[in-house]
Amino acid sequence: YVLIRVELGGDGGFENLVKHKQCVTAVALSEDDLKGFSASKDGGIVQWDVESGKCERYKWPSDSVLKSHGLKAPQGSAKKQSRQMLTLAASSDGRYLATGGLDRHIHIWDTRTREHLQAFPGHRGPVSSLVFREGSTELFSGSFDRTVKIWNVEDRTYMNTLFGHQSEVLSIDCLRKERVLTAGRDR
């Protein structure tokens, strides 16, 4: 499975950038357009240079590190499925990457070292969408549990839960002001 870059200017050509073992489920660009990030169903997280295509893979922490964050270590096939990523977001200052998926946690990574910094528990369903508030380290997460949660990544703290959806939250976005826009499977 590959991630493809399409050049909109010039000859309109394209090239393969990143190879994943399973299908790519989420992509994001850094605010300066220099770095790209991609995640896949196998839990692979890749950071790549947009110009050169050079890739660096993120390494999942050991089970003991995850346990120190309050996570239960899944066993067998549940372990493989628990790392499936559905969404990712890069902070506007380029320091943090947030990922979320089937394990119901938000994972925070340092983009300079590609190290796992924190796992935020709290959602009761898969994490389907993530966005950083522009100009801050405030993170919004949407989930199949019908909630939106607010986190402060810098302080590594939970801030609030927003209710209102009658079904799964599928997409989320925000800018600088303290407003968030969500879309869900509501009817």
C-alpha positions as CSV (number, residue, x, y, z in Angstrom):
1,Y,0.0,0.0,0.0
2,V,1.5,3.3,-1.0
3,L,0.9,7.0,-0.4
4,I,1.1,9.0,-3.5
5,R,2.2,12.6,-3.9
6,V,0.6,14.5,-6.9
7,E,2.2,17.6,-8.2
8,L,-0.5,20.1,-9.0
9,G,1.9,22.6,-10.7
10,G,4.3,21.8,-13.4
11,D,3.7,18.5,-15.3
12,G,1.1,17.2,-13.0
13,G,3.1,14.0,-12.4
14,F,3.0,11.8,-9.4
15,E,5.3,9.6,-7.4
16,N,5.1,7.0,-4.7
17,L,6.2,8.4,-1.4
18,V,5.6,6.0,1.5
19,K,5.0,2.3,1.6
20,H,2.8,0.8,4.4
21,K,2.2,-2.9,5.0
22,Q,-1.6,-2.3,5.1
23,C,-3.9,0.4,3.8
24,V,-3.3,4.0,4.7
25,T,-6.1,5.3,6.9
26,A,-4.9,8.9,7.8
27,V,-2.6,11.6,6.4
28,A,-1.6,15.1,7.6
29,L,0.8,17.8,6.6
30,S,2.8,20.0,9.0
31,E,1.8,23.7,8.9
32,D,5.0,24.6,7.1
33,D,4.3,21.9,4.4
34,L,7.7,20.4,4.9
35,K,6.7,17.2,6.7
36,G,4.0,14.7,6.0
37,F,2.6,12.0,8.3
38,S,0.7,8.9,7.5
39,A,-0.8,6.0,9.5
40,S,-2.2,2.7,8.5
41,K,-4.3,-0.2,9.6
42,D,-1.3,-2.1,10.9
43,G,-0.4,0.7,13.3
44,G,2.4,1.9,11.2
45,I,3.1,5.7,11.6
46,V,5.5,7.3,9.1
47,Q,6.9,10.8,9.0
48,W,8.3,11.8,5.6
49,D,10.0,14.8,4.0
50,V,7.6,16.2,1.4
51,E,10.4,17.3,-1.0
52,S,12.8,14.3,-0.8
53,G,10.3,11.6,0.2
54,K,12.7,10.4,2.9
55,C,10.8,8.3,5.5
56,E,11.2,7.8,9.2
57,R,9.0,5.3,11.0
58,Y,7.6,5.8,14.5
59,K,8.2,2.9,16.9
60,W,5.4,1.8,19.2
61,P,6.5,1.7,22.9
62,S,6.8,-1.6,24.8
63,D,3.9,-3.0,26.6
64,S,5.5,-2.0,29.9
65,V,5.6,1.7,28.8
66,L,2.0,1.5,27.7
67,K,1.0,0.0,31.0
68,S,2.7,2.9,32.8
69,H,0.3,5.1,31.0
70,G,-2.6,3.1,32.4
71,L,-3.3,1.0,29.3
72,K,-4.0,-2.7,29.5
73,A,-1.8,-4.7,27.1
74,P,-4.1,-6.5,24.6
75,Q,-3.3,-10.1,23.8
76,G,-3.2,-12.1,20.6
77,S,-5.3,-10.8,17.7
78,A,-6.6,-8.0,19.9
79,K,-3.1,-6.7,20.1
80,K,-2.8,-6.4,16.3
81,Q,-6.2,-4.8,16.0
82,S,-5.6,-2.4,18.8
83,R,-2.9,-0.5,16.9
84,Q,-5.1,0.2,13.9
85,M,-5.0,4.0,13.4
86,L,-8.0,5.9,12.1
87,T,-6.8,9.4,12.4
88,L,-3.9,11.7,13.1
89,A,-3.1,15.4,13.5
90,A,0.0,17.5,13.7
91,S,0.2,20.5,16.1
92,S,0.6,23.9,14.4
93,D,4.0,24.4,16.1
94,G,5.2,21.1,14.6
95,R,6.2,19.6,17.9
96,Y,3.5,17.0,18.4
97,L,1.7,14.3,16.5
98,A,-1.5,12.9,17.9
99,T,-2.9,9.5,16.7
100,G,-6.1,7.7,17.5
101,G,-7.8,4.5,16.5
102,L,-9.4,1.3,17.6
103,D,-7.7,1.2,21.0
104,R,-9.9,4.1,22.2
105,H,-6.8,6.2,23.3
106,I,-5.1,9.3,21.9
107,H,-1.4,8.7,21.5
108,I,0.9,11.7,21.7
109,W,4.3,11.6,19.9
110,D,7.3,14.0,19.7
111,T,7.9,14.7,16.0
112,R,11.6,15.5,16.6
113,T,12.5,12.2,18.2
114,R,9.4,10.1,17.0
115,E,9.0,8.9,20.6
116,H,5.7,8.1,22.3
117,L,5.1,10.7,25.0
118,Q,1.6,10.0,26.4
119,A,-1.5,8.0,25.9
120,F,-4.8,9.7,26.9
121,P,-7.5,7.2,28.0
122,G,-11.1,8.3,28.3
123,H,-13.1,7.5,25.1
124,R,-15.3,4.4,25.3
125,G,-15.2,3.9,21.5
126,P,-12.7,4.1,18.7
127,V,-11.1,7.6,18.2
128,S,-12.3,8.7,14.8
129,S,-11.0,12.2,14.4
130,L,-8.4,14.6,15.9
131,V,-7.5,18.2,15.4
132,F,-5.2,20.7,17.2
133,R,-6.6,24.2,17.8
134,E,-4.4,26.5,15.6
135,G,-1.7,28.2,17.5
136,S,-2.0,26.1,20.6
137,T,-1.4,22.6,22.0
138,E,-5.2,22.2,22.7
139,L,-6.4,19.0,21.0
140,F,-10.0,17.9,20.2
141,S,-10.8,14.3,19.8
142,G,-14.0,12.8,18.3
143,S,-15.1,9.2,18.9
144,F,-17.6,6.6,18.0
145,D,-18.7,7.0,21.7
146,R,-20.6,10.1,20.5
147,T,-18.4,12.6,22.4
148,V,-15.8,15.2,21.7
149,K,-13.0,15.5,24.3
150,I,-10.6,18.4,24.8
151,W,-7.0,17.8,25.9
152,N,-4.0,20.0,26.7
153,V,-1.1,18.2,25.1
154,E,1.6,20.5,26.6
155,D,0.4,19.9,30.1
156,R,-0.8,16.4,29.2
157,T,-4.2,16.9,30.8
158,Y,-7.8,16.2,30.1
159,M,-9.9,19.4,30.0
160,N,-13.5,18.7,29.1
161,T,-16.1,16.5,27.3
162,L,-18.6,17.8,24.9
163,F,-21.9,16.0,24.3
164,G,-24.6,16.4,21.7
165,H,-24.2,13.8,19.0
166,Q,-26.7,11.0,18.8
167,S,-24.3,8.7,16.9
168,E,-20.6,8.4,16.1
169,V,-18.5,11.5,15.6
170,L,-16.8,11.1,12.2
171,S,-15.0,14.3,11.5
172,I,-13.8,17.4,13.4
173,D,-12.1,20.7,12.7
174,C,-11.3,24.0,14.3
175,L,-9.2,27.2,13.9
176,R,-7.9,29.7,16.5
177,K,-11.1,30.6,18.3
178,E,-12.5,28.3,20.9
179,R,-15.0,26.8,18.4
180,V,-15.1,23.3,17.1
181,L,-17.0,21.9,14.1
182,T,-18.0,18.2,14.1
183,A,-19.9,15.9,11.8
184,G,-21.4,12.7,12.8
185,R,-23.6,9.8,11.8
186,D,-26.6,11.6,13.4
187,R,-29.9,11.6,11.5
